[in-house]
Amino acid sequence: MRVLVLGAGGMLGRDLVDAAERSAHEVTALGHAELDVTDAAAVEAAVQASRPQWVANCAAYTRVDDAEHEAEEALRVNGEAAGVVARAAWAAGATALYPSTDYVFDGEKKSDYVESDPVAPLSSYGRSKLAGERAGEGHLVVRSSWLFGVGGRNFVETMLGLAARRDELRVVEDQVGSPTFTPHLAEGLVGLMEADARGVRHLTAGGSCSWRDFAREIFARTGAPVRVAGCTTEDFGAPAPRPRRSVLASEHPDTPKLPHWTEGLDAYLAARVPA
Ligand SMILES: NC(=O)c1ccc[n+]([C@@H]2O[C@H](COP(=O)([O-])OP(=O)(O)OC[C@H]3O[C@@H](n4cnc5c(N)ncnc54)[C@H](OP(=O)(O)O)[C@@H]3O)[C@@H](O)[C@H]2O)c1
């Protein structure tokens, strides 16, 4: 299988390149500096040149809080450019893969969200990702959540950085999701491409937790001498609203199963290079 990965320098992009190469696929990797996905002519030329079966669009505007005041830019990258990539892929006989997010849901459902549940994004970022999901006909949309991967901006590094400077932290306890290790997600994405999947799929780590419990597990494993107290979403006061409970499940029996999030955390801590 020939795969073109866009946004290949990002947290997920890098791990997807690795996972596809490990499965002996032929990969062309283009980072932001090599290709801007909002440049339609450049996207078309890149797709034509690499003649892929799949175009994995890992390029994204991912600063959830900044998107509240940069809504147009978020929509341009996550929404409009997703349409550009999906159309360029289709014109070249390829399929686009669009990674999406649990933030397309409002988090009010009491049980896990499946693919056919109604979407209702709360934030500008969530709306831009939903626009991207809807921008490509015949593409594969894979929603995941709470990503962490080596070398990326992520919650684990944020917590370890704070623990080095403080002995007590307050961490949000009323948001629940599934922290997903990007190499595990990347392997699942390769599996879905190999299976020629289409439509919307939910693909996250097994299990779920609050951000507070995630933080406690990080410190339990690293031995950082820091106390973790819970706080509410309101107390924390992040600019972008986030879903309270956005645990995802798949209603498609052939969707790959990823390891539990604590296994992802162990693998992350074993692989990370301390700052
Ligand atoms: N992180 C999460 O918790 C999470 C959760 C669910 C879903 N997702 C989705 O998973 C995907 C990957 O996220 P990630 O966490 O790997 O994000 P990331 O580390 O921020 O990577 C995104 C990459 O896209 C690049 N990019 C931004 N604008 C671009 C443009 N116009 N043209 C080309 N490249 C551009 C960025 O380059 P620069 O750094 O140079 O801007 C960066 O390398 C995204 O679709 C995201 O929405 C993420």
The ligand as an ORCA input file, in Angstrom:
! r2SCAN-3c Opt
* xyz 0 1
  N      -4.039     15.944     20.433
  C      -5.180     15.384     20.798
  O      -5.467     15.207     21.987
  C      -6.174     14.941     19.748
  C      -7.344     14.278     20.163
  C      -8.239     13.820     19.193
  C      -7.967     14.029     17.849
  N      -6.838     14.684     17.472
  C      -6.595     14.892     16.044
  O      -5.466     14.123     15.666
  C      -4.780     14.773     14.611
  C      -3.302     14.903     14.944
  O      -3.179     15.691     16.109
  P      -1.779     15.885     16.839
  O      -2.080     15.848     18.278
  O      -0.760     14.975     16.233
  O      -1.467     17.399     16.447
  P      -0.104     18.175     16.301
  O       0.997     17.501     17.052
  O      -0.427     19.599     16.593
  O       0.213     18.019     14.768
  C      -0.445     18.733     13.763
  C       0.553     18.980     12.667
  O      -0.128     19.699     11.617
  C       0.747     20.704     11.162
  N      -0.001     21.762     10.488
  C      -0.708     22.784     11.039
  N      -1.232     23.554     10.054
  C      -0.839     23.007      8.881
  C      -1.039     23.344      7.533
  N      -1.760     24.410      7.171
  N      -0.474     22.560      6.566
  C       0.277     21.484      6.906
  N       0.507     21.112      8.170
  C      -0.049     21.868      9.153
  C       1.463     21.193     12.402
  O       2.633     21.869     12.038
  P       3.129     23.147     12.909
  O       3.486     22.599     14.228
  O       4.262     23.665     12.086
  O       1.944     24.090     12.932
  C       1.741     19.849     13.107
  O       2.943     19.278     12.658
  C      -5.508     16.096     14.391
  O      -6.407     15.938     13.336
  C      -6.257     16.313     15.689
  O      -7.399     17.100     15.488
  C      -5.933     15.140     18.386
*
